């Protein structure tokens, strides 16, 4: 079995910040595993500005922010980068099995940092009744289709939820010539950053329906419209005020779920409500030498904060290693 001093799973902003901080703290044998073909994670599809003001003191797009870390990671002789590598199993003892083109590899890590990020909540998780036509997307998928694939998912859009990615996609659709009919939020206040409400909705004249929910999706082959209804303070529908909006696309932006099935597989104590590790301090888990950082530890608003806290994870892993953690006979 191959043994490595430090393994980092996830090549997004969290994983790369952890790698660079660990290297700067004296770790000389680092394996970085990324399931995509490229480093950068979600930043690669975030072509809008607004990144880096805290960390770099300037405004960058997502790819520009990522590129600064990618260059440093790839130029580091202490770091082996393995893209196209999907971790399928994590056993106690920090033993990972991962798949890469043409082979299966198993590696034992003295220290392990999991920077696996989040996945989006789906329509099914918030139980929107109706048919199942084409044209229902998560906001992140729609972002990837437009910014990476060059495809426009629809021309007349309703966005469910006022999270940041949904707000940003409202603006993105308008810039591509589509029309956003409404952003619908069940709470009495937006869940995204105020700056995104102003820049992405107010500046484009997009209606924001607070205290409303989409209660049905219509359409056979393609989305044809939605029914909307206001809700009272305890979430009960005010059915007498129900109304409809025509649209051909519904985007769902209703939150993120940390991707932590692997650490659960390894026996980490979990908070079932948040799907995050039960922790005594930032980035720690119940297993010594196994750290979790970035959106897998908690969901962040801005990437600069992810970078700051994930760099700490790299230093924490280095300290664990320098203290003899993970040595043979001390798993």
Secondary structure, DSSP 4 states (H G I P E B T S, - for coil): -EEEEEEEE--SHHHHHHHHHHHHTT---EEEEESSSSTTGGGGG--SEEESTTTTSS-EEHHHHHHHHHHHHHT-TTEEEEES-EEEEEETTTEEEEEETTEEEEEEEEEEEE---EEE--HHHHT--B---B-EEEHHHHHHHHHTS-----SEEEEE---HHHHHHHHHHHHTT-EEEEEEESSSS-SS-HHHIIIIIGGGT--EEETEEEEEEE-SSB--EEEEEEB-TTS-B-GGG-EEEE-SEEEE---EEE--HHHHHTT--EETTTTEE--SSTT--SSTTEEE-GGGTS--S-HHHHHHHHHHHHHHHHHHHHTTTT-TT--
